[in-house]
Amino acid sequence: MAQIRPHTLSGFMELLPEDQKKMQRVMATLRESYALYGFTPLDTPVIESADVLLAKGGGETEKQIYRFTKGDSDLALRFDLTVPLAKYVALHANELTFPFRRYQIGKVYRGERAQRGRFREFYQADIDIIGDGALDILNEAEIPAIIYDTFTRLGLHRFRIRVNNRKVLNGFFAILGLSEQAGDVLRTIDKLDKIGADKVRELLTDTCGVTGENADEILRFIACPGTSADKLAFLEQYRGRNETFDTGLDELRTVVGYLPAFGVPEENFELDLTIARGLDYYTGTVYETVLLDHPEVGSICSGGRYDDLAGYYTNKSLPGVGISIGVTRLFYVLQEQDMLSKDILTAPAEAVVIPMDTDCMAFAVETATALRAEGVKTQIYFENRKFKQKIGFADKSGIPFALIIGGDEAAAGVVSLKDMAAGTQEKLTPAEAAAKINAALAPRRRAQGVKIRKGYPFPMLATKVFPYFLLRSYTRFCQTSAKEKRCNLKKRLQRFLNPVQFCRTHLICPLFRL
């Protein structure tokens, strides 16, 4: 039988187990951040009917979509998570509570040219807020805060959230008499970072039917320099000339004005009139986020407001706003620049139980079960190999602890716990081994957001309140006279005999003083 050379398609990422664990940690951080803002998880099919996905795609979408037939069905792979969401909300509108806030992390597919940091199959992490009939502009003002909080949780600081409003652009084009060409002009402007101003001007005049004078005016408009306040002041000179423009300007002012209240630093935010977004369904505020040290990667978080997307599936008005993080692209940059935390435990398990022979197997299984009950990720090495190969498996896999069980250990009900990093080894019961492993890995688990499942139910009382109480009592004892000590002792005995008074004095009050 002829063998086929194993290979992976260009633009499709495959990770080794160590890197996959890091990717999962990144996605877990995103889930935690999204949940903090009240978003609920959702999943939709990877394959949809082509007419559903292309209902309002247009533009570059039809060129990039993966489309195929199966029997009589015209199918396509989803190219983003927003269009399937619009279908989902239209389908289940009577069962949902609005505003409906959801997050989704899943794979999407685009047939664009694969290049550094860009993939054809990649994970997106989306949040969207859907309203019933209307959606307040403050939802759009909250989006930059979510972006900022999420990226900060990932350990990133040098990034910038760039914001614009399509109503401002469309209104400006209407002022120039370019309403009919507005869609083509928007998609052309969106290519500015990739092809430069000269090429954009050429496309505006050659393919969009824009005069040279208007093309120059458009480029001057979107290149407005200065701070966000400077740009808002610049836009005011056009107020009153177009209603759509005025509405967009008011919305921009609201978004920018609420940023300090949402805790977004000025250095992480920019009003950028060049931001247009190529997808046709955006109608209001649009967002793009770039890493300042890696502009060549492009936007790693983008999105915007859409009013009409669900209109292709229902007569209900379901406006929304959302963003999407290109998780695969972001992970690629973090991995390439060695920016991921070294504390992330990438081994497949925290401990491996190694029985020396089949006679120890039953005790090995019991030991592994006991460790798992204490929250230790454990696997058993079942293979009948030499000891060097067994311990080599733990070392090569990066598993920090090995529990070696021979005949003597099984008979005594203990294990030989080996710390793979330190090279030390000691005999302990399974319960003692679990406690030692949990204690040793606690800092790394905290770095990964993993909590020990068992333990003292009030760790703050154990680590802060009681030590504080003891230190306070000892200090006061040293500072009082013998007579005062006798009086204080009598009072304390009375309080001690009163459980309510004891809890208030020695537990609750010290807690609020911390």
Secondary structure, 3 states (H helix, E strand, C coil): CCCCCCCCCCCECCCCHHHHHHHHHHHHHHHHHHHHCCCEECCCCCEEEHHHHCCCCCCCHHHHCCEEEECCEEEEECCCCHHHHHHHHHHCHHHCCCCEEEEEEEEEECCCCCECCECCEEEEEEEEEECCCCCCCHHHHHHHHHHHHHHHHCCCCCEEEEEEEHHHHHHHHHHCCCCCCHHHHHHHHCCHHHHHHHHHHHHHHHCCCCCHHHHHHHHHHHCCCCCHHHHHHHHHHHCCCCHHHHHHHHHHHHHHHHHHHHCCCHHHEEECCCCCCCCCCCCCEEEEEEECCCHHHCCCEEEEEECCHHHHCCCCCCCEEEEEEEHHHHHHHHHHCCCCCCCCCCCCCCEEEEECCHHHHHHHHHHHHHHHHCCCCEEECCCCCCHHHHHHHHHHHCCCEEEEECHHHHHHCCEEEEECCCCCEEEECHHHHHHHHHHHHHHHHHHHCCCCCCCCCCHHHHHHHHHHHHHHHHHHHHHCCHHHHHHHHHHHHHHHHCHHHHHHHHHHHHHHHC
